[in-house]
Amino acid sequence: MLPPARVCPKGGRRVRHPRRRIVDEVFDVVRTGCAWRQLPKDFAPWPTVYW
């Protein structure tokens, strides 16, 4: 469902958090109805998931 990653000539920066994990966290918030700040600590930081 995610589009392929764009590859720029310089290579871009490293990914800190895998995109699949961020999508899973968004689905978790939608499914459980919890607040963004109440995501478990082993997830990516909530502002990253929110944006």
PDBQT receptor file of N, H, CA, C and O in Angstrom, charges set to zero:
ATOM      1  N   MET A   1       0.816  -1.195   0.000  1.00  0.00    +0.000 N 
ATOM      2  CA  MET A   1       0.000   0.000   0.000  1.00  0.00    +0.000 C 
ATOM      3  C   MET A   1       0.864   1.265   0.000  1.00  0.00    +0.000 C 
ATOM      4  O   MET A   1       0.404   2.315  -0.450  1.00  0.00    +0.000 OA
ATOM      5  N   LEU A   2       2.083   1.190   0.485  1.00  0.00    +0.000 N 
ATOM      6  H   LEU A   2       2.457   0.338   0.851  1.00  0.00    +0.000 HD
ATOM      7  CA  LEU A   2       2.951   2.359   0.494  1.00  0.00    +0.000 C 
ATOM      8  C   LEU A   2       3.640   2.500  -0.860  1.00  0.00    +0.000 C 
ATOM      9  O   LEU A   2       4.019   1.495  -1.462  1.00  0.00    +0.000 OA
ATOM     10  N   PRO A   3       3.811   3.729  -1.350  1.00  0.00    +0.000 N 
ATOM     11  CA  PRO A   3       4.504   3.907  -2.619  1.00  0.00    +0.000 C 
ATOM     12  C   PRO A   3       5.986   3.571  -2.462  1.00  0.00    +0.000 C 
ATOM     13  O   PRO A   3       6.513   3.611  -1.350  1.00  0.00    +0.000 OA
ATOM     14  N   PRO A   4       6.663   3.241  -3.564  1.00  0.00    +0.000 N 
ATOM     15  CA  PRO A   4       8.090   2.938  -3.454  1.00  0.00    +0.000 C 
ATOM     16  C   PRO A   4       8.869   4.168  -3.013  1.00  0.00    +0.000 C 
ATOM     17  O   PRO A   4       8.497   5.299  -3.325  1.00  0.00    +0.000 OA
ATOM     18  N   ALA A   5       9.932   3.940  -2.299  1.00  0.00    +0.000 N 
ATOM     19  H   ALA A   5      10.235   3.021  -2.045  1.00  0.00    +0.000 HD
ATOM     20  CA  ALA A   5      10.750   5.035  -1.791  1.00  0.00    +0.000 C 
ATOM     21  C   ALA A   5      11.441   5.757  -2.943  1.00  0.00    +0.000 C 
ATOM     22  O   ALA A   5      11.918   5.128  -3.888  1.00  0.00    +0.000 OA
ATOM     23  N   ARG A   6      11.489   7.081  -2.853  1.00  0.00    +0.000 N 
ATOM     24  H   ARG A   6      11.101   7.592  -2.085  1.00  0.00    +0.000 HD
ATOM     25  CA  ARG A   6      12.192   7.862  -3.863  1.00  0.00    +0.000 C 
ATOM     26  C   ARG A   6      13.682   7.815  -3.544  1.00  0.00    +0.000 C 
ATOM     27  O   ARG A   6      14.093   7.960  -2.393  1.00  0.00    +0.000 OA
ATOM     28  N   VAL A   7      14.455   7.615  -4.556  1.00  0.00    +0.000 N 
ATOM     29  H   VAL A   7      14.121   7.496  -5.491  1.00  0.00    +0.000 HD
ATOM     30  CA  VAL A   7      15.905   7.576  -4.368  1.00  0.00    +0.000 C 
ATOM     31  C   VAL A   7      16.490   8.793  -5.067  1.00  0.00    +0.000 C 
ATOM     32  O   VAL A   7      16.403   8.921  -6.288  1.00  0.00    +0.000 OA
ATOM     33  N   CYS A   8      17.080   9.677  -4.291  1.00  0.00    +0.000 N 
ATOM     34  H   CYS A   8      17.150   9.573  -3.299  1.00  0.00    +0.000 HD
ATOM     35  CA  CYS A   8      17.692  10.851  -4.891  1.00  0.00    +0.000 C 
ATOM     36  C   CYS A   8      19.161  10.541  -5.194  1.00  0.00    +0.000 C 
ATOM     37  O   CYS A   8      19.721   9.599  -4.633  1.00  0.00    +0.000 OA
ATOM     38  N   PRO A   9      19.777  11.312  -6.062  1.00  0.00    +0.000 N 
ATOM     39  CA  PRO A   9      21.159  11.024  -6.456  1.00  0.00    +0.000 C 
ATOM     40  C   PRO A   9      22.141  10.980  -5.285  1.00  0.00    +0.000 C 
ATOM     41  O   PRO A   9      23.124  10.241  -5.328  1.00  0.00    +0.000 OA
ATOM     42  N   LYS A  10      21.881  11.759  -4.254  1.00  0.00    +0.000 N 
ATOM     43  H   LYS A  10      21.082  12.359  -4.219  1.00  0.00    +0.000 HD
ATOM     44  CA  LYS A  10      22.794  11.803  -3.113  1.00  0.00    +0.000 C 
ATOM     45  C   LYS A  10      22.498  10.707  -2.098  1.00  0.00    +0.000 C 
ATOM     46  O   LYS A  10      23.278  10.514  -1.165  1.00  0.00    +0.000 OA
ATOM     47  N   GLY A  11      21.410   9.997  -2.254  1.00  0.00    +0.000 N 
ATOM     48  H   GLY A  11      20.777  10.154  -3.013  1.00  0.00    +0.000 HD
ATOM     49  CA  GLY A  11      21.100   8.894  -1.359  1.00  0.00    +0.000 C 
ATOM     50  C   GLY A  11      20.150   9.217  -0.232  1.00  0.00    +0.000 C 
ATOM     51  O   GLY A  11      19.513   8.305   0.294  1.00  0.00    +0.000 OA
ATOM     52  N   GLY A  12      20.022  10.468   0.167  1.00  0.00    +0.000 N 
ATOM     53  H   GLY A  12      20.540  11.209  -0.260  1.00  0.00    +0.000 HD
ATOM     54  CA  GLY A  12      19.105  10.832   1.242  1.00  0.00    +0.000 C 
ATOM     55  C   GLY A  12      19.645  10.458   2.612  1.00  0.00    +0.000 C 
ATOM     56  O   GLY A  12      20.760   9.950   2.738  1.00  0.00    +0.000 OA
ATOM     57  N   ARG A  13      18.854  10.710   3.617  1.00  0.00    +0.000 N 
ATOM     58  H   ARG A  13      17.949  11.122   3.514  1.00  0.00    +0.000 HD
ATOM     59  CA  ARG A  13      19.284  10.404   4.977  1.00  0.00    +0.000 C 
ATOM     60  C   ARG A  13      18.786   9.033   5.403  1.00  0.00    +0.000 C 
ATOM     61  O   ARG A  13      17.895   8.460   4.776  1.00  0.00    +0.000 OA
ATOM     62  N   ARG A  14      19.361   8.522   6.456  1.00  0.00    +0.000 N 
ATOM     63  H   ARG A  14      20.085   8.987   6.965  1.00  0.00    +0.000 HD
ATOM     64  CA  ARG A  14      18.966   7.210   6.976  1.00  0.00    +0.000 C 
ATOM     65  C   ARG A  14      17.611   7.312   7.658  1.00  0.00    +0.000 C 
ATOM     66  O   ARG A  14      17.262   8.348   8.225  1.00  0.00    +0.000 OA
ATOM     67  N   VAL A  15      16.871   6.248   7.598  1.00  0.00    +0.000 N 
ATOM     68  H   VAL A  15      17.155   5.407   7.138  1.00  0.00    +0.000 HD
ATOM     69  CA  VAL A  15      15.558   6.186   8.236  1.00  0.00    +0.000 C 
ATOM     70  C   VAL A  15      15.760   5.800   9.697  1.00  0.00    +0.000 C 
ATOM     71  O   VAL A  15      16.410   4.799   9.998  1.00  0.00    +0.000 OA
ATOM     72  N   ARG A  16      15.200   6.600  10.600  1.00  0.00    +0.000 N 
ATOM     73  H   ARG A  16      14.673   7.414  10.355  1.00  0.00    +0.000 HD
ATOM     74  CA  ARG A  16      15.330   6.292  12.031  1.00  0.00    +0.000 C 
ATOM     75  C   ARG A  16      14.345   5.227  12.469  1.00  0.00    +0.000 C 
ATOM     76  O   ARG A  16      14.678   4.349  13.265  1.00  0.00    +0.000 OA
ATOM     77  N   HIS A  17      13.137   5.308  11.949  1.00  0.00    +0.000 N 
ATOM     78  H   HIS A  17      12.867   6.021  11.302  1.00  0.00    +0.000 HD
ATOM     79  CA  HIS A  17      12.083   4.380  12.332  1.00  0.00    +0.000 C 
ATOM     80  C   HIS A  17      11.517   3.755  11.059  1.00  0.00    +0.000 C 
ATOM     81  O   HIS A  17      11.188   4.477  10.118  1.00  0.00    +0.000 OA
ATOM     82  N   PRO A  18      11.400   2.440  11.010  1.00  0.00    +0.000 N 
ATOM     83  CA  PRO A  18      10.849   1.794   9.815  1.00  0.00    +0.000 C 
ATOM     84  C   PRO A  18       9.423   2.274   9.540  1.00  0.00    +0.000 C 
ATOM     85  O   PRO A  18       8.609   2.390  10.456  1.00  0.00    +0.000 OA
ATOM     86  N   ARG A  19       9.138   2.547   8.291  1.00  0.00    +0.000 N 
ATOM     87  H   ARG A  19       9.800   2.453   7.547  1.00  0.00    +0.000 HD
ATOM     88  CA  ARG A  19       7.811   3.061   7.931  1.00  0.00    +0.000 C 
ATOM     89  C   ARG A  19       6.703   2.066   8.262  1.00  0.00    +0.000 C 
ATOM     90  O   ARG A  19       5.603   2.462   8.650  1.00  0.00    +0.000 OA
ATOM     91  N   ARG A  20       6.988   0.793   8.109  1.00  0.00    +0.000 N 
ATOM     92  H   ARG A  20       7.881   0.472   7.794  1.00  0.00    +0.000 HD
ATOM     93  CA  ARG A  20       5.969  -0.217   8.413  1.00  0.00    +0.000 C 
ATOM     94  C   ARG A  20       5.568  -0.139   9.882  1.00  0.00    +0.000 C 
ATOM     95  O   ARG A  20       4.391  -0.276  10.216  1.00  0.00    +0.000 OA
ATOM     96  N   ARG A  21       6.530   0.077  10.745  1.00  0.00    +0.000 N 
ATOM     97  H   ARG A  21       7.486   0.188  10.475  1.00  0.00    +0.000 HD
ATOM     98  CA  ARG A  21       6.238   0.169  12.183  1.00  0.00    +0.000 C 
ATOM     99  C   ARG A  21       5.388   1.402  12.491  1.00  0.00    +0.000 C 
ATOM    100  O   ARG A  21       4.491   1.348  13.333  1.00  0.00    +0.000 OA
ATOM    101  N   ILE A  22       5.673   2.509  11.810  1.00  0.00    +0.000 N 
ATOM    102  H   ILE A  22       6.401   2.553  11.126  1.00  0.00    +0.000 HD
ATOM    103  CA  ILE A  22       4.895   3.728  12.020  1.00  0.00    +0.000 C 
ATOM    104  C   ILE A  22       3.456   3.520  11.565  1.00  0.00    +0.000 C 
ATOM    105  O   ILE A  22       2.524   3.958  12.239  1.00  0.00    +0.000 OA
ATOM    106  N   VAL A  23       3.266   2.848  10.415  1.00  0.00    +0.000 N 
ATOM    107  H   VAL A  23       4.024   2.492   9.867  1.00  0.00    +0.000 HD
ATOM    108  CA  VAL A  23       1.914   2.568   9.936  1.00  0.00    +0.000 C 
ATOM    109  C   VAL A  23       1.182   1.669  10.929  1.00  0.00    +0.000 C 
ATOM    110  O   VAL A  23      -0.001   1.877  11.198  1.00  0.00    +0.000 OA
ATOM    111  N   ASP A  24       1.875   0.674  11.473  1.00  0.00    +0.000 N 
ATOM    112  H   ASP A  24       2.836   0.505  11.254  1.00  0.00    +0.000 HD
ATOM    113  CA  ASP A  24       1.255  -0.196  12.482  1.00  0.00    +0.000 C 
ATOM    114  C   ASP A  24       0.823   0.599  13.707  1.00  0.00    +0.000 C 
ATOM    115  O   ASP A  24      -0.224   0.319  14.291  1.00  0.00    +0.000 OA
ATOM    116  N   GLU A  25       1.615   1.578  14.097  1.00  0.00    +0.000 N 
ATOM    117  H   GLU A  25       2.465   1.806  13.622  1.00  0.00    +0.000 HD
ATOM    118  CA  GLU A  25       1.272   2.391  15.261  1.00  0.00    +0.000 C 
ATOM    119  C   GLU A  25       0.061   3.267  14.985  1.00  0.00    +0.000 C 
ATOM    120  O   GLU A  25      -0.775   3.458  15.869  1.00  0.00    +0.000 OA
ATOM    121  N   VAL A  26      -0.048   3.804  13.769  1.00  0.00    +0.000 N 
ATOM    122  H   VAL A  26       0.630   3.649  13.051  1.00  0.00    +0.000 HD
ATOM    123  CA  VAL A  26      -1.226   4.597  13.411  1.00  0.00    +0.000 C 
ATOM    124  C   VAL A  26      -2.462   3.710  13.475  1.00  0.00    +0.000 C 
ATOM    125  O   VAL A  26      -3.491   4.121  14.011  1.00  0.00    +0.000 OA
ATOM    126  N   PHE A  27      -2.369   2.495  12.934  1.00  0.00    +0.000 N 
ATOM    127  H   PHE A  27      -1.533   2.161  12.499  1.00  0.00    +0.000 HD
ATOM    128  CA  PHE A  27      -3.507   1.574  13.001  1.00  0.00    +0.000 C 
ATOM    129  C   PHE A  27      -3.858   1.237  14.445  1.00  0.00    +0.000 C 
ATOM    130  O   PHE A  27      -5.032   1.068  14.774  1.00  0.00    +0.000 OA
ATOM    131  N   ASP A  28      -2.855   1.137  15.306  1.00  0.00    +0.000 N 
ATOM    132  H   ASP A  28      -1.901   1.274  15.039  1.00  0.00    +0.000 HD
ATOM    133  CA  ASP A  28      -3.105   0.841  16.716  1.00  0.00    +0.000 C 
ATOM    134  C   ASP A  28      -3.890   1.969  17.373  1.00  0.00    +0.000 C 
ATOM    135  O   ASP A  28      -4.814   1.714  18.144  1.00  0.00    +0.000 OA
ATOM    136  N   VAL A  29      -3.529   3.215  17.072  1.00  0.00    +0.000 N 
ATOM    137  H   VAL A  29      -2.778   3.422  16.445  1.00  0.00    +0.000 HD
ATOM    138  CA  VAL A  29      -4.252   4.357  17.640  1.00  0.00    +0.000 C 
ATOM    139  C   VAL A  29      -5.690   4.367  17.135  1.00  0.00    +0.000 C 
ATOM    140  O   VAL A  29      -6.619   4.614  17.904  1.00  0.00    +0.000 OA
ATOM    141  N   VAL A  30      -5.872   4.099  15.853  1.00  0.00    +0.000 N 
ATOM    142  H   VAL A  30      -5.117   3.898  15.229  1.00  0.00    +0.000 HD
ATOM    143  CA  VAL A  30      -7.222   4.099  15.286  1.00  0.00    +0.000 C 
ATOM    144  C   VAL A  30      -8.059   2.963  15.884  1.00  0.00    +0.000 C 
ATOM    145  O   VAL A  30      -9.233   3.151  16.204  1.00  0.00    +0.000 OA
ATOM    146  N   ARG A  31      -7.445   1.784  16.032  1.00  0.00    +0.000 N 
ATOM    147  H   ARG A  31      -6.492   1.631  15.772  1.00  0.00    +0.000 HD
ATOM    148  CA  ARG A  31      -8.182   0.623  16.526  1.00  0.00    +0.000 C 
ATOM    149  C   ARG A  31      -8.564   0.771  18.001  1.00  0.00    +0.000 C 
ATOM    150  O   ARG A  31      -9.696   0.471  18.378  1.00  0.00    +0.000 OA
ATOM    151  N   THR A  32      -7.623   1.234  18.840  1.00  0.00    +0.000 N 
ATOM    152  H   THR A  32      -6.703   1.478  18.533  1.00  0.00    +0.000 HD
ATOM    153  CA  THR A  32      -7.884   1.287  20.271  1.00  0.00    +0.000 C 
ATOM    154  C   THR A  32      -8.512   2.596  20.724  1.00  0.00    +0.000 C 
ATOM    155  O   THR A  32      -9.155   2.647  21.772  1.00  0.00    +0.000 OA
ATOM    156  N   GLY A  33      -8.329   3.653  19.944  1.00  0.00    +0.000 N 
ATOM    157  H   GLY A  33      -7.806   3.611  19.093  1.00  0.00    +0.000 HD
ATOM    158  CA  GLY A  33      -8.882   4.939  20.328  1.00  0.00    +0.000 C 
ATOM    159  C   GLY A  33      -8.081   5.646  21.397  1.00  0.00    +0.000 C 
ATOM    160  O   GLY A  33      -8.579   6.583  22.020  1.00  0.00    +0.000 OA
ATOM    161  N   CYS A  34      -6.843   5.217  21.628  1.00  0.00    +0.000 N 
ATOM    162  H   CYS A  34      -6.438   4.455  21.123  1.00  0.00    +0.000 HD
ATOM    163  CA  CYS A  34      -6.024   5.869  22.657  1.00  0.00    +0.000 C 
ATOM    164  C   CYS A  34      -5.459   7.189  22.111  1.00  0.00    +0.000 C 
ATOM    165  O   CYS A  34      -5.462   7.431  20.904  1.00  0.00    +0.000 OA
ATOM    166  N   ALA A  35      -4.988   8.010  23.002  1.00  0.00    +0.000 N 
ATOM    167  H   ALA A  35      -4.985   7.814  23.983  1.00  0.00    +0.000 HD
ATOM    168  CA  ALA A  35      -4.371   9.269  22.603  1.00  0.00    +0.000 C 
ATOM    169  C   ALA A  35      -2.969   9.005  22.060  1.00  0.00    +0.000 C 
ATOM    170  O   ALA A  35      -2.340   8.005  22.404  1.00  0.00    +0.000 OA
ATOM    171  N   TRP A  36      -2.481   9.916  21.203  1.00  0.00    +0.000 N 
ATOM    172  H   TRP A  36      -2.991  10.729  20.923  1.00  0.00    +0.000 HD
ATOM    173  CA  TRP A  36      -1.151   9.749  20.614  1.00  0.00    +0.000 C 
ATOM    174  C   TRP A  36      -0.080   9.642  21.694  1.00  0.00    +0.000 C 
ATOM    175  O   TRP A  36       0.859   8.854  21.574  1.00  0.00    +0.000 OA
ATOM    176  N   ARG A  37      -0.226  10.431  22.738  1.00  0.00    +0.000 N 
ATOM    177  H   ARG A  37      -0.988  11.071  22.836  1.00  0.00    +0.000 HD
ATOM    178  CA  ARG A  37       0.797  10.440  23.791  1.00  0.00    +0.000 C 
ATOM    179  C   ARG A  37       0.777   9.186  24.645  1.00  0.00    +0.000 C 
ATOM    180  O   ARG A  37       1.702   8.963  25.426  1.00  0.00    +0.000 OA
ATOM    181  N   GLN A  38      -0.251   8.362  24.517  1.00  0.00    +0.000 N 
ATOM    182  H   GLN A  38      -1.002   8.543  23.883  1.00  0.00    +0.000 HD
ATOM    183  CA  GLN A  38      -0.347   7.146  25.313  1.00  0.00    +0.000 C 
ATOM    184  C   GLN A  38       0.189   5.919  24.577  1.00  0.00    +0.000 C 
ATOM    185  O   GLN A  38      -0.021   4.792  25.025  1.00  0.00    +0.000 OA
ATOM    186  N   LEU A  39       0.872   6.123  23.466  1.00  0.00    +0.000 N 
ATOM    187  H   LEU A  39       1.043   7.038  23.102  1.00  0.00    +0.000 HD
ATOM    188  CA  LEU A  39       1.477   4.987  22.777  1.00  0.00    +0.000 C 
ATOM    189  C   LEU A  39       2.547   4.372  23.665  1.00  0.00    +0.000 C 
ATOM    190  O   LEU A  39       3.222   5.098  24.395  1.00  0.00    +0.000 OA
ATOM    191  N   PRO A  40       2.718   3.073  23.627  1.00  0.00    +0.000 N 
ATOM    192  CA  PRO A  40       3.746   2.435  24.447  1.00  0.00    +0.000 C 
ATOM    193  C   PRO A  40       5.138   2.985  24.138  1.00  0.00    +0.000 C 
ATOM    194  O   PRO A  40       5.395   3.459  23.031  1.00  0.00    +0.000 OA
ATOM    195  N   LYS A  41       6.012   2.919  25.102  1.00  0.00    +0.000 N 
ATOM    196  H   LYS A  41       5.803   2.534  26.001  1.00  0.00    +0.000 HD
ATOM    197  CA  LYS A  41       7.360   3.486  24.959  1.00  0.00    +0.000 C 
ATOM    198  C   LYS A  41       8.225   2.748  23.943  1.00  0.00    +0.000 C 
ATOM    199  O   LYS A  41       9.199   3.315  23.449  1.00  0.00    +0.000 OA
ATOM    200  N   ASP A  42       7.893   1.487  23.614  1.00  0.00    +0.000 N 
ATOM    201  H   ASP A  42       7.102   1.026  24.016  1.00  0.00    +0.000 HD
ATOM    202  CA  ASP A  42       8.712   0.762  22.641  1.00  0.00    +0.000 C 
ATOM    203  C   ASP A  42       8.353   1.142  21.203  1.00  0.00    +0.000 C 
ATOM    204  O   ASP A  42       9.008   0.678  20.270  1.00  0.00    +0.000 OA
ATOM    205  N   PHE A  43       7.335   1.970  21.006  1.00  0.00    +0.000 N 
ATOM    206  H   PHE A  43       6.803   2.347  21.764  1.00  0.00    +0.000 HD
ATOM    207  CA  PHE A  43       7.004   2.480  19.681  1.00  0.00    +0.000 C 
ATOM    208  C   PHE A  43       7.883   3.683  19.374  1.00  0.00    +0.000 C 
ATOM    209  O   PHE A  43       8.640   4.151  20.225  1.00  0.00    +0.000 OA
ATOM    210  N   ALA A  44       7.771   4.171  18.157  1.00  0.00    +0.000 N 
ATOM    211  H   ALA A  44       7.156   3.791  17.466  1.00  0.00    +0.000 HD
ATOM    212  CA  ALA A  44       8.472   5.418  17.788  1.00  0.00    +0.000 C 
ATOM    213  C   ALA A  44       7.885   6.564  18.612  1.00  0.00    +0.000 C 
ATOM    214  O   ALA A  44       6.772   6.441  19.123  1.00  0.00    +0.000 OA
ATOM    215  N   PRO A  45       8.610   7.670  18.749  1.00  0.00    +0.000 N 
ATOM    216  CA  PRO A  45       8.062   8.803  19.498  1.00  0.00    +0.000 C 
ATOM    217  C   PRO A  45       6.722   9.259  18.902  1.00  0.00    +0.000 C 
ATOM    218  O   PRO A  45       6.549   9.249  17.683  1.00  0.00    +0.000 OA
ATOM    219  N   TRP A  46       5.796   9.649  19.747  1.00  0.00    +0.000 N 
ATOM    220  H   TRP A  46       5.937   9.657  20.737  1.00  0.00    +0.000 HD
ATOM    221  CA  TRP A  46       4.448   9.969  19.278  1.00  0.00    +0.000 C 
ATOM    222  C   TRP A  46       4.429  11.088  18.254  1.00  0.00    +0.000 C 
ATOM    223  O   TRP A  46       3.613  11.014  17.335  1.00  0.00    +0.000 OA
ATOM    224  N   PRO A  47       5.278  12.143  18.336  1.00  0.00    +0.000 N 
ATOM    225  CA  PRO A  47       5.218  13.165  17.283  1.00  0.00    +0.000 C 
ATOM    226  C   PRO A  47       5.592  12.607  15.898  1.00  0.00    +0.000 C 
ATOM    227  O   PRO A  47       5.050  13.040  14.881  1.00  0.00    +0.000 OA
ATOM    228  N   THR A  48       6.510  11.657  15.872  1.00  0.00    +0.000 N 
ATOM    229  H   THR A  48       6.951  11.305  16.698  1.00  0.00    +0.000 HD
ATOM    230  CA  THR A  48       6.894  11.025  14.601  1.00  0.00    +0.000 C 
ATOM    231  C   THR A  48       5.709  10.281  14.019  1.00  0.00    +0.000 C 
ATOM    232  O   THR A  48       5.431  10.395  12.825  1.00  0.00    +0.000 OA
ATOM    233  N   VAL A  49       5.026   9.539  14.826  1.00  0.00    +0.000 N 
ATOM    234  H   VAL A  49       5.253   9.447  15.796  1.00  0.00    +0.000 HD
ATOM    235  CA  VAL A  49       3.869   8.767  14.357  1.00  0.00    +0.000 C 
ATOM    236  C   VAL A  49       2.744   9.706  13.952  1.00  0.00    +0.000 C 
ATOM    237  O   VAL A  49       2.060   9.465  12.957  1.00  0.00    +0.000 OA
ATOM    238  N   TYR A  50       2.551  10.764  14.711  1.00  0.00    +0.000 N 
ATOM    239  H   TYR A  50       3.107  10.959  15.519  1.00  0.00    +0.000 HD
ATOM    240  CA  TYR A  50       1.470  11.710  14.425  1.00  0.00    +0.000 C 
ATOM    241  C   TYR A  50       1.678  12.381  13.072  1.00  0.00    +0.000 C 
ATOM    242  O   TYR A  50       0.750  12.447  12.267  1.00  0.00    +0.000 OA
ATOM    243  N   TRP A  51       2.878  12.877  12.815  1.00  0.00    +0.000 N 
ATOM    244  H   TRP A  51       3.632  12.824  13.469  1.00  0.00    +0.000 HD
ATOM    245  CA  TRP A  51       3.144  13.570  11.543  1.00  0.00    +0.000 C 
ATOM    246  C   TRP A  51       3.338  12.587  10.439  1.00  0.00    +0.000 C 
ATOM    247  O   TRP A  51       3.572  12.980   9.296  1.00  0.00    +0.000 OA
TER     248      TRP A  51
